[in-house]
Amino acid sequence: MSESAAGSTGSKRTGTSAKGNARANAREKGPGTAQVLRSAREAIEELTGLEAETVSSVSRDEDGGWILRVEVVELRKIPDSVSMLGSYEMTLDADGELTGYRRLRRYERGKADPQ
C-alpha cells in the first residue's frame, strides 16, 4: 500500500515537471503577449515622445514576430473628446525587438470612422 502511495506521488511530480518544462519552453521561444504589449507601449513613447493610450490590436505574423496597432495621443485638447490621436502599426521580431513602426492614420477622438 505504501508503494502505491509513493507511485501516486511520483506521477504527480512528473505532471508538475511537465507543466514546468512547458512554461520554460514557452519562455525560450520569446516573450509573452503581455511583455510584448508593455515593450511596444514603451518603445512608441520613447520614439515619438507621445503618450501611448492603448494597444488596439495584436497578432503574430508567419515568422513568429508580432504586429501591433497602438493608439497615441498626438495633441491634447479641451474637451478631451476633440483630442487628436494617431494609430501606429508596430512590428516586432519573435524576441520582442522593434523592427519598424509607421503612423496609419490621424483622427479626432470623438469622431467615428466613416463606413
ChimeraX attribute file (.defattr): number of C-alpha atoms within 10 A of each C-alpha:
attribute: neighborCount
match mode: 1-to-1
recipient: residues
	/A:1	6
	/A:2	7
	/A:3	8
	/A:4	9
	/A:5	9
	/A:6	11
	/A:7	12
	/A:8	11
	/A:9	11
	/A:10	11
	/A:11	11
	/A:12	12
	/A:13	12
	/A:14	11
	/A:15	11
	/A:16	11
	/A:17	12
	/A:18	12
	/A:19	12
	/A:20	12
	/A:21	12
	/A:22	12
	/A:23	11
	/A:24	11
	/A:25	11
	/A:26	12
	/A:27	11
	/A:28	10
	/A:29	11
	/A:30	16
	/A:31	16
	/A:32	13
	/A:33	14
	/A:34	9
	/A:35	11
	/A:36	22
	/A:37	20
	/A:38	11
	/A:39	17
	/A:40	26
	/A:41	20
	/A:42	13
	/A:43	17
	/A:44	21
	/A:45	15
	/A:46	12
	/A:47	9
	/A:48	11
	/A:49	11
	/A:50	14
	/A:51	17
	/A:52	23
	/A:53	14
	/A:54	14
	/A:55	18
	/A:56	11
	/A:57	12
	/A:58	17
	/A:59	13
	/A:60	15
	/A:61	13
	/A:62	7
	/A:63	8
	/A:64	15
	/A:65	18
	/A:66	24
	/A:67	21
	/A:68	21
	/A:69	21
	/A:70	24
	/A:71	23
	/A:72	24
	/A:73	19
	/A:74	19
	/A:75	14
	/A:76	13
	/A:77	11
	/A:78	7
	/A:79	8
	/A:80	12
	/A:81	12
	/A:82	15
	/A:83	16
	/A:84	17
	/A:85	21
	/A:86	22
	/A:87	21
	/A:88	21
	/A:89	20
	/A:90	21
	/A:91	23
	/A:92	21
	/A:93	17
	/A:94	18
	/A:95	15
	/A:96	20
	/A:97	16
	/A:98	19
	/A:99	11
	/A:100	11
	/A:101	19
	/A:102	12
	/A:103	14
	/A:104	11
	/A:105	11
	/A:106	15
	/A:107	16
	/A:108	18
	/A:109	15
	/A:110	13
	/A:111	9
	/A:112	8
	/A:113	7
	/A:114	4
	/A:115	3
